[in-house]
Amino acid sequence: MTITRKSFLNVAAAAALAVGFGSVPAFAEEVTLRLHQFLPGQANVPKLVLDVWADNVEKDSGGRIKVARYPSMQLGGKPPELMDQVTDGVADVVWTVVGYTPGRFPSTEVFELPFITSDARAASRAYWEMFEKHMKDTEFKDVHILGTWVHGPGMLHTKDPVTSPADLRGMKIRGGSRQVNMLLTKLGATPVGMPVPAIPEGLSKGVLDGTTIPWEVTTALKVPELVENHTEFTGAALYNLTFVLAMNKGRYEGLPDDLKAVIDQNSGLEFSVFAGGTQADADGPAREFAAAKGNNIITITEEQTQEWRALAQPIYDAWVEDMKSKGIDGQALIDEATALMAKYAE
């Protein structure tokens, strides 16, 4: 009995060593990342971009990374607080509109100037390149940025038709960033700053006469049911907004090297172009939905755009001066962004 017991203990000890040294993957670290953002889970960006990113990260990590998804600000707070949440570790990853924190990331505003962007893929590629060159180690030094992109052409959705700037006079229009609100003021409207999720209530209660958003998000917000007029522009967009997918820096740096590599391979330039392009591609079906409802879609021609451009030009001058006060060469950023977008649009 003694020999049998001893033999059993030796076998058990050997098995334990085998588990400890030969089966490391069974004990490999597993990580859950909390992804927080402001739109409903069924909206285009969560469904077509963020879920794709999260699913790929989970798959490429062999299930060692789990992405817990929290839409509609389910972790608490308001959309303008998302950058603070990811910096402070309230969330591990956030997707947000950069303009929700006015003046905090000033260089990104170059892509929000009126009539500067025309192609979301080209602009998103230029945005990532300029982020790495000018913003990564300065304005965004406290977070780990996974992607930078813009949406499709920004436009107007209003209760009354808008065919010229004069039609905007006296209208209360929601703007999504500092630059958009400046543009609305120049065009004669009264800008109302509010995050995207508040738009339906603002329209239904008469707080707003209209809003600035791209086509793609109109269906999720039921905008074609709340207004009947949509004003789009031929060529360059009336405006654009910049987005980031940002990760808590300490959370990223604390990952094992192989899991960092999984995050890296699903981030950066190609992801940014995918995100911007996917968001822009969703404009078409949303536009078709509004047209099928019989809504009035007004298209401003290139020739008609000149009046709008002339009114918007002072925004460029004011922005360059504002950047100068921050020690940033705004005109150089404009020139670089314009050249890169032209190059990548070819």
N, C-alpha and C positions, 0 to 999 in steps of 0.2 A: 504493500500500500504506500509505503514511504517513497519507494523508487517511482512508482506510478505518479504520485502527487508531484514529485520533483520534476519528472519529465514534462508533466502538464504545465508546470510553472515556467519551465524553460521555453516550451513552445509558445506560451502566451506572451512571454517577454519578447521573443523573436518577432512575433506577429505585431506587437506594439511598435517595435523599431521599424518594421517594414512599413507600417502606416505612417509613422513619423517622417521617414526619409524617402519612401518610394511613392507616396501618394499625395504629394503636396497640393495638387489641384483640388483635392477634396476639401482642403482647408484654406484655399485661396480666398483672399479678401473679397467680400461682396460690398457693393456701394449702392446706396439709394440717393439719387439726386432729385431734389424738389424743384420742379419747373413751374414758375408762377407767371401769369400774364393776365391781361384785362379783358379779352374777348371771350364770348361763349365757346365752348369746345367744338361746336359744329360750324363755326365761322371758317372762312377759307384759310386764313393764316394758321390757326391751330391744326386744322384738318390736313391741309396740303403741304405745309412747311414744317411746323414744329413737331407734329406727330411723326412725320417722315424722319426728321433728325433723331428723335427719341427712339423710334423703332430701330433705326440703323445702329445707334450706339448700343442698344441692348443686344442686338444680334451680333455685332462685331466683337462685343466683349464676351461672347459665349454665355450671356445671362448674368455675368458678374456685376454689371451695372444695370440697375433698375431706374427708370425715370418715372417718378410719381408726378402726375400732371394736375395742376391746379388752375383751371380757367376762371374767368370772371372774378378775379381777386379773392379767391376762396381762402387764401392764407391771411386775409385781412389787409387793411390799408386802402389807399386810393392809387390810381395809376401813376400820378406824379411821384409817388414814393417808391416805385419799383427799383430805381437805381440805388437808392439808399438801402433797400431791403437786401439786394444782392451784395452790396459792399459790406453791410453789417452781418450777413449770414442768416438773415431771416429766411431767405430763399437761397438755393444753391445756383440756380440759373433763372434768369428773367428775360423775357422779350418785351421791349418797350419802344415807344416813340421818344427819340432823343429830345425833341422839342418840348416834351412835358416838363423838362427842367430848364427853363429859358436861361441862356447865357452860361450854362455850366460846361457845355462842350461846344464852344463857339466855332471851331473850324468846320464842324459838320454842317453848319448853316450854309456853306457855299452851295450845297446841293438843294437847298430849300429856296434859293432866290427865284424870283419870277422868271418864267420862260427860259430856264437854263437847261432843263433836262427834256429829252424827247424819247429816250429808250431806256427802260428800266434795267436791262441787262448791262448795257454799256455804262450806265451811271453807277450801278452796284459794283461793277468791276473797278471803275475809277475810284469809287468811295473806299473800297478795301485797300487799293494801292496807296491812296493818300492817307488812310488811317495808319498803315504800317510806317509810312514815311514821316508823318507830321503829328499824329495823335496818340499812338500806342503808348509811348513813354512819357507823355505829358498829360493831356486831358483825361486819358483813360488809364492812367498808371495804377489806379487803385482796384481795377477789376481785370479779369481775363476775358477779352472779347473773342467770341466764337464766330460771329458773322456781322457784316454791315451791309445794308441794302436800302433801296428805295422802292416805293410802290409804282404802279402805273400812273398815267397822267392824272394829276389833281384837277378837279372841276367843281362846278356849282350845281346844287340841287335845291330848288326854291319853290315856294308856294305860287309866286307870280313869275311870269316869264322874264328872263334876263337875256337881252340881245345886245346890250351895250352897257358901258359903265354907268351911264345915267340911270339905268333901270335899278341899280343897286342903292341909289340914294335913299337913306332912311331905313333900309332893311337891316335887321339884326341877323348877322350871319356868324355861325360858329366857325372859329379858326382853330387849327391844330398846333400851331407853333407861333413863336414870336414873329418870324418873317411873314407868315400867312396873315397874321393880324395887322401887321404894318401894310401889307398889300391891300387888304380889305379897306383900311382907312383911306389909303390913297385913291381907291376906286369909289369912295363915297359911302360905303356901308359902315355900319356900327359893328365892330368885331366883338364876339362873345367867346371868351376862352372856356372850353370845357373838353374833357376827355371823350373819346368816341362813344363809350357805353351810355353817356347821358343824352346823346342826340335824339333818340326817339321821344323821350319825355319832353325835351326842350321844344321839339316840333309840335307835339300833340297839345302842349299846354300854352302855346303861343309865345314862349320865351324866345323862340327862334322863328325867323321867316325863311331860313334856309341854312344850308351847311356846305362846307367844303370837305369832300372826301372823294376818293377814287371810286370807280364803278364797283369794284369787286366786293366791297364791304356793305354795299347798299342793301343787298338781299337779307343778310343776317340782321340788319338794323331795321328792316321793313320800311326803308326810306321811300321806295316807289309807291307805297300805300299811304304815306304821310304828305308827300308833295307830288305835284304832277309835272314839274318842269325840270329839265336837266340841260345844263349848258356846258358843252365840251368844246375843245379848241383843236384846230388843225395845226399840225407841226409840234412845236415845243409846248410843253404843258404850262398851264396857268401857274402852277406851283407844284411842289413835291414835299414829302416828309422823309426824314431819315429814321431808320430803325437800327437797333443793335440786339443781338443775342449775347448776353453777358453772363459770365460765371464768376462766382466768388473766388477771388485769387488764392486764398489760403486753401480752399477746398480743392482747387485744381492742383496746386503745388503739393498737396498732401497725398495725391493719388500715387499708387505704384507706377513705375515707368511704363509698364505694358498697358495700363488703363489710360494713362496720359496719352499714349500713342493712339488709342481708340478715339479719344476726344479730338485729338489733332487731325486724324484722317477724316473726320466728319465735320471739320471746321475750316475757316479760312476763305480763300478766294473762290474756289469752285462752289462751295456751299452758299456764299453770298450771292453769286450770279444765279444759282438755282433758285434761291429764295426770292430775289427780286423779279426774276423772269416768271416764276410760278405765280406770284402775286399779280403781275401784269396780265398773264394769260387768263386769269379768272375774271378780268374786266368784261370780256366778250359775253359769256353767259349771263352775267348780271345786267348788261345793257339789253340783251335780248329779252330778259324778263320784264324790264321796264317798258320796252317797246310793245311787247305782247299785251300789256295792261292798257295800251293806248295812250301812254304818257307822251308829253311833248318833248322831243329831243332836239335841241337847238345846237347847231354846229357853227362855230365862229370860224370864218375863213382866214387864211394867212393875211389877206389884205385888211380885213376887219380887225385883225389882232393888233395892227400898228397903233391904233388908238389906245388899247390896253397897255401895250409895251411902253408907250410914251409916258403914261401916268405912273407906270411902275419903275421907270428909270431912276428916280431919286432914291429908291430903296437901295440900289447898288452903291450909290455915292455915300449914303448914310452908313451902310454896312462896312464899307472900306474904312471910313473914319472911326467907326466903333472898334473894328479890329485893330486899327493902329493904336488906339488907346490901351489895348490889351497886349501890345507888343507883337502883334501878328500882322504879316503882310497880306491883307485881304485881297488886293488886286492880283498878287502872285497866285493865291489860291484859286481865284476865278479863272485866271489864264490857264493854270495847270489842269483844273477840272474840265474846262471847255476843250482843251487839246486832247486830253485822255478820252473823253466821251466821244469826240469826233473820230479818234483813232479806233476805238473799240466798236463803234457803230458801223464801221466799214465791212 
